[in-house]
Structure formats: C-alpha cells, structure tokens
Amino acid sequence: MTKISAIIPTLNEEIHIADAIKSVSFADEIIVIDSFSEDKTIEIAEKLNVKIIKREFDDFSSQKNFAINQASHDWIYILDADERVTPEVEKEIIEAVKDPKDFVGFYVRRAFYFGDRKSEL
C-alpha cells in the first residue's frame, strides 16, 4: 500500500495542534514543522509521537518545501493547524493513493469560514 506523510506547519498553535494531528492519524508519518513556538505547541505534539522539525520561518513556501524534503513518503498531505481532515476526506485520500494511476497530485476542496460565513474553494 502507498504510504502518506502529513505535514503541519506551526507557530504558537497549542489550541489547534492536537486536533490537527489526530485528524491525520491515518498518515504513516506526521511531521510538525515549527517556527519556534513560544507556547505549548511542541510539548503537545511530542506527546502525540510525531516527527518535529524546528526551522526559522522565512516564508510559507520555503517552510513547506523544506518539510516536504524531510518527508519519508511520496504522497504528502499538508494542512494548517486550524484545519481538519474529515472522516469522509480521509477515506477519499486513502482510496486515491491506493491506485493513483498516472496522477501525481490531487486537489482537495476545502470549506473556509470567516466569522459565521462559509465559502468553499
């Protein structure tokens, strides 16, 4: 079976990190790339047995690309700490990478909230 790495970039995400990690528990590897948080983000992540990389933040693309290079698996799912993978999306991800055919990537539709307004992309 194809293996998946999940990457979560963080900076002071103690209120979100546990739920974000749990939502990608289906991944074979979970990497938290942290920009030297000053709250309990790292302490919480360590208790959940994920790989933690500390790196000074320069920009989002560089941070994520650095983490991608540290990943052990070819299939990579990146989510922000305030995002969650639903059980339905988890199932779709697992099915998609099981037999990806000629695909090298997939788009995941996301719902965004601003206050109580929801939009989807």
Phi, psi and omega per residue, in radians:
M1 nan 2.506 3.120
T2 -1.211 2.392 -3.112
K3 -1.727 2.686 -3.062
I4 -2.171 2.381 2.964
S5 -1.857 2.395 3.043
A6 -1.955 2.393 -3.113
I7 -2.135 2.308 3.121
I8 -2.236 1.854 3.052
P9 -1.306 2.440 -3.088
T10 -2.440 2.697 2.909
L11 -2.753 1.897 3.127
N12 0.934 1.042 -3.090
E13 -1.995 0.556 -3.069
E14 -0.993 -0.519 -3.111
I15 -1.403 -0.230 -3.095
H16 -1.991 -0.478 -2.861
I17 -1.067 -0.724 -3.107
A18 -1.075 -0.804 -3.135
D19 -1.167 -0.640 3.104
A20 -1.106 -0.820 3.134
I21 -1.074 -0.816 -3.127
K22 -1.069 -0.577 -3.103
S23 -1.253 -0.297 3.069
V24 -1.978 0.460 -3.125
S25 -1.099 -0.263 3.090
F26 -1.267 -0.325 -3.116
A27 -1.212 2.596 3.130
D28 -1.351 -0.358 3.128
E29 -2.567 2.356 3.074
I30 -2.148 2.180 -3.138
I31 -2.022 2.210 2.987
V32 -1.810 2.068 3.078
I33 -1.829 1.905 -2.962
D34 -1.880 2.427 -3.138
S35 -1.670 0.815 3.102
F36 1.083 1.019 3.097
S37 -0.994 2.567 3.111
E38 -1.876 0.055 3.089
D39 -1.834 -2.659 -3.077
K40 -1.660 0.299 -3.122
T41 -0.918 -0.913 -3.082
I42 -1.157 -0.755 3.132
E43 -1.006 -0.766 3.134
I44 -1.172 -0.790 -3.138
A45 -1.090 -0.704 3.128
E46 -1.042 -0.663 3.133
K47 -1.171 -0.345 -3.121
L48 -1.727 0.205 3.009
N49 0.946 0.906 3.062
V50 -1.924 2.850 3.066
K51 -1.358 2.270 -3.117
I52 -2.049 2.245 3.063
I53 -2.118 2.264 3.064
K54 -1.818 2.273 -3.114
R55 -2.633 2.345 3.078
E56 -1.050 2.345 -3.117
F57 -1.377 2.251 3.010
D58 -2.007 -0.810 3.003
D59 -2.831 2.862 -3.038
F60 -1.066 -0.787 -3.107
S61 -1.087 -0.808 -3.136
S62 -1.108 -0.706 -3.134
Q63 -1.091 -0.839 -3.120
K64 -1.194 -0.723 3.130
N65 -1.120 -0.653 3.069
F66 -1.062 -0.801 3.141
A67 -1.120 -0.686 3.107
I68 -1.020 -0.713 3.128
N69 -1.168 -0.346 3.117
Q70 -1.566 -0.227 -3.072
A71 -1.225 2.539 -3.114
S72 -1.518 -0.299 -3.021
H73 -2.091 2.720 -3.089
D74 -1.288 -0.579 3.140
W75 -1.578 2.158 -3.030
I76 -2.247 2.295 3.056
Y77 -2.020 2.164 3.135
I78 -1.925 2.254 3.053
L79 -2.386 2.603 3.039
D80 -1.344 2.768 -3.076
A81 -1.100 -0.418 3.128
D82 -1.618 0.171 3.075
E83 -1.803 2.744 3.107
R84 -2.352 2.532 3.012
V85 -1.656 2.107 3.127
T86 -1.316 2.793 3.086
P87 -0.996 -0.599 3.129
E88 -1.171 -0.749 3.121
V89 -1.215 -0.661 3.068
E90 -0.968 -0.829 -3.135
K91 -1.070 -0.757 3.127
E92 -1.102 -0.737 3.141
I93 -1.082 -0.849 -3.124
I94 -1.051 -0.766 3.126
E95 -1.148 -0.706 -3.089
A96 -1.123 -0.730 -3.096
V97 -1.469 -0.203 3.095
K98 -1.097 -0.711 3.118
D99 -2.478 1.368 -3.019
P100 -1.302 -0.081 -3.087
K101 0.954 -2.184 -3.125
D102 -1.731 0.152 -3.119
F103 -1.293 2.510 3.070
V104 -1.998 -0.045 3.119
G105 -2.981 2.870 -3.130
F106 -2.401 2.622 3.052
Y107 -1.698 2.332 3.098
V108 -1.938 2.090 3.099
R109 -1.199 2.401 -3.095
R110 -2.234 2.576 3.031
A111 -1.767 2.326 3.135
F112 -2.023 2.499 3.118
Y113 -2.129 2.372 2.975
F114 -2.242 1.898 -2.979
G115 1.125 -2.164 3.115
D116 -1.830 0.182 3.125
R117 -1.627 2.319 -3.130
K118 -1.951 2.406 2.996
S119 -2.403 2.721 -3.128
E120 -2.140 2.503 3.076
L121 -2.210 nan nan
